[in-house]
C-alpha cells in the first residue's frame, strides 16, 4: 500500500488552515478587541475612540476596550499595534499627526505604509484660516494679495513646529507663493490668545478652537477642507478662494497590523462604515467639532500615502527639523 505523498499532506494542511481561518473570521470577533490610542484620556482622539468603541461593542456584542498609550508623539501606540498579532483584535486609532511624524522622522520603529492595513477613515477636522481684525483683508484673496505686496511682514502662529496649523500655513505659502513669518507657540490655547490679542496676524486653529473665540476678536476667511464645513457653512474653502486644489485637515481612521486577513478587515470596515454614517454619530462628532467620514480600505491606504507624501514635501520645502 502506497503512503500519501508529502505533497498531499501539504495540500491537506493548507485546506485545513484555510478552513479554520475562514471559520474564525466568520465568527469575528469572538473575544474583546483592543482599540489603541496614542493620547491620554480626555482629548479629542480619545473621545472619538470611546465613541467608536461603544458603537462597535453594541454591534458585535463583544467588548471593545480603549487602551491609552500616550508618548513620543503617538509613536509608542503606533509601534505597539505594528508589533501586535495580525488577528484583528488590536486596532489603532490613527490620527493625522502620525502621518506628519512619519514624514518628519526617519528613525521610527515602524513604517506607516508597510506595517499597517487600513480599515477606514472615521472623521475629519476642518482647520479655519482666521486673522486679527486689524489685518486689512476681508477674504483669502485679499490676504494673499496683501502678503505678496508686503513679503515677510505678516505673521502666522501655530501650536508648534510641524503641527497641523504650521503645515496648513506652509501649504498656503507654497501654493500662493508668499512669505509669511512663522511664530511657533507651545499649544492651542497660547496660539488662540496670540491671535485674539494681535501678537500674530493669522493662524490655522482647528474649527472647534476657532468657534470658541469671540467673533469680535477674529475674522474668519476660509476653511481648509475640500468642502465647506457643516459647522460653519457660510465660510468658503480656500479652494474656492483663489487656491484651487488646497486641502488640509485633521483626521482619524482605523488601521490594523499588516497581515490581518482580508475577510476580517472587511468585517471591521463594514461595522465602522455603519457607525460612521449613522445620524447619531454625526451629532456626536459635530459636538466635538468633527465631521464623520468613512472610506474603503483602498481609499484610506491611498489617502495615507498622499498625506505622508504631501507632509514630506512641505517639511522639506520649509526646512522643518524634528525637535
N, C-alpha and C positions, 0 to 999 in steps of 0.2 A: 504493500500500500504506500502510495507516494504521499510524502508530507507536504502541506501547503508551503508555497514559496515565501521568501521574505517579502516579495512584492505584494502578495495577497495579504500578509499580515499588516503591511504598511497601509494598504488601501483600507482595510477594515478599521485600523486605528484612526485614520483620517475621518472616515464616516462617523465613527463613534464620537470623535471630538466635535465635529460639526453638529451632530445631533444634540449633544449635551449643551453646546454653546447656544443653539437655537432655542432650546427649552428654557435655558437660563435667561436669554434675552426676552422671550415671550412673557416670563414671569416677572420681569424687571419693573420696579425694584422689590426685592424680597427681604430687604433689611434697610436700616436707616442710611440716608445719604448725607454726606457732609458737604456743606457749601462754605468754602473758604473765602474770607475777606481780608484784604491787606491793610485794613484800617481799624482803629479802635471803635468800640461800640459807641453809637450816638451820632456818627457822621452820616452824610447823605448816602454814601455807598453801603454802609451798614444797614440803614433803613430800607434801601432798595433790596438788599439781600434778605432781610427779615420778611419783607412783603412777598418776595418770590418764594422763600422757604415755606411760608404759611400756605400759599395757594397751591404749591406743588404737593405739600403734605395732604391737603384736602383732596386733591385729585387722585393721589396714589394710595391714600390711607396708610401711608408709611411716614415716619418722622423724617423731616429734612432739617438738620441741625446746623445752625450758623456757627462757624468757628472763626473767631477774630485772631489774626496773626499779623499785627502791625509791625512796622520796622523796615528800614532800608528802602524807603520809598516804594513799597509793595514787593520788593524782591524776595523777602522771606516767604511770604504767602505764595508767590508765583513759583518759587523753587519747590516748595512743599508739594504743590499739585503736580508739577512736572515729574517728580520722582515717585508719585503715588502709583499704586497698581492701576492698570488700564482696564478697569472693570465697570466704570460708570458710577461708582459710589463715592468718588471725590470730584467735586465740581468747583471751579474757580469763578468768582465774580470778577471779571476782567474790566478794570476802569481805563479810561483813555490815558491817564497818567503813566500807565505801564508801557504803552506804546511810545511815549516820549522817552521814558527811561531806556527802552531798548535801542532807541536812536542815539541817545546821549552817552551811554556807557558800552564799552566793547568787552568788558570783563565779567559779564553776568554769568551765573552758573546755569543758565538755560538759554534756549533760543525760542523766541516767541512764536515763530512760524514753524520751526521744526518739531518742537516738543509738545505742541498742543493741537487738539482737534476742536475747531469752533463748533458751537451749537446754534446760537442765535444772538443777535443783538437784543437788548432789553429796553434801553432808554437812551435818550439824547438830552443834553443840557445846552440850550442856546446861550451864547455869550452876548452881551449888549455893548455896543460902542456908545459910550457916554462922554460928554465933555462938560467942563465947568461953564456956567453961564457967561463968564467973561470972554470966552472964545467966540470970535465973530463968525461962526459958521452955523447955519440952520439945518444943514443936512450933510451927508458924507461927501457929496461932490464939492461943496464949498470948503469942507475941511481939507480935502486933498488939494484943492487949488491954493488954499492958504499955506499948506505945508510946502508946496512947490515954490511959492513966492518967497517963503522965508525958511530956507533949509536949516535944520537943526535948532530952530527957535522954539518949536513946540515940544512938549514932553509928554510921555505916557508912562503911567505907573503899572506895576504888576505885583503879584503875590511873591515873586522871586524869580531868579534866573531859571529859564527852562520850563516855566509853568504854562498852563493853558492860556492865560491872559497875555503872557510875554510872546508866545508863538503866534497868537492871533494878531498881535500888533506887527510882528515881523512879517507875517504874510501880507498884511495891508501895505507895509512899507515896500516890500518886494514887488507886489503887483502894481502899486501906484507909482513906484519909483520916486519915493520921497524919503527925506531924512528927518527922523523924529527921535529925540533923546529918550533913552530908556532909563527909568528910575525904579530899581527893584526895592520892594519892601519885604517884610517878613511874614505877611499873612493877609487874608482877605479883609479883616477889619481895618488894618493900617492903610491899605490902598483906598478903601472907601472913605476914610477920614481925609486922606490926602487929596482925593478928587473933589470931595464936597468943600474942602477949605481952599482949594485952588493952589495947593502945593504943586500939583501936576495938572496939565491941561486936559488930559483924557485918560481913559482906561477901558479895559475889556473885562469887567466882572461877569460872573455867571448871572443869569437873569433873575434868580432868586435874590441875590445880593443887591442887584440894581433896583429891583422892585421895592426893596426895603429903604432905599434912600429917599429923602424928601424931594418931591417933584420940583420945588423951587430952587433946589441946590444943584441940580444936574440937568443936562439936556440930553435926551435920547436922540441919537442919529440913525442907528441901524441895529439889526441883529445879524448874527454871523451864520445862521443855518441856511440851508438851501431854500426853505420856505419860511414864510412869516410864522412867528410863534403864536400859538393859540393863547398864550398868556399875555401877549401884548400885540394884538393883530394890527393895530394902527401903525406900527413901526415897520418900515421897509427893510428888506435884506440888503446886505452890501452888494450882492449880485444884482439887485435892482438899481443900486445907487452908484453905478459907474465902475464897478469892479466885477464884470461878468466872470463867473466861474469861482468866485470866492465862496468857500465853505469851510467853516471850522466849528467844532462844538465839543463839549464834553460828552462822554457816552459810557455806557456799561454794557456788558454782554456776558454770556456764559461760555466757558471752554472746559474741556476735559483733557486728561493726558492723551498724547498721541497713542494710537493703538487700540483705543476703545472700539469695540465692534460697531459697524455702521448701523446695525439694527437697533442698538441701544441708543446711539446718537439720534436716530430718527424718532425714537420714543421720547427722549429728552426734549428734542426740538418741538414735537407736536404738543407736549404738555406746556412748554414755555410759550409757544405761539398762542395757545388758547388763553393763558392767563394774561399775557401782554395785551391782547386785543379785546379784552373784556371791558365793558363800561366801568366796572368797579375799579379796575386797575388804572384806567385813565384818570378817574377822580383822585385816586390815591397818589399817583405820580404827579399830577398837577399841583397838589398841595405841597409837594416837595420842590416845585419849580422844574419838574422834569416832564418830558413827553415820551409816552411809551412808543417803542418802535421795534418790531421784530424783523428778522431776515432769515433766509435759508442758511444752512451751514456753509454752502459755497459762496453765497453773497458776503457772509461775515468774514470768511477767510480772505476774500479779495479786498474787503474793506480794511482789514488789519494790515495787509501788505501795503495798501496805498497810504494808510496813516503813518506807518513806520517810515516809508519812503519820503513822504512829504515832511515829516518831522526831521529826518536826517538832512534833507536839503535845506530846511530853514536853519537848523542848528549850525550847519557848515557855513552857510552864507552869512549868518550873523556872528560867526566866530564864538559861539557859545561853548563853554567848557564845563564839565561836571565839577560841582563844588565839593 
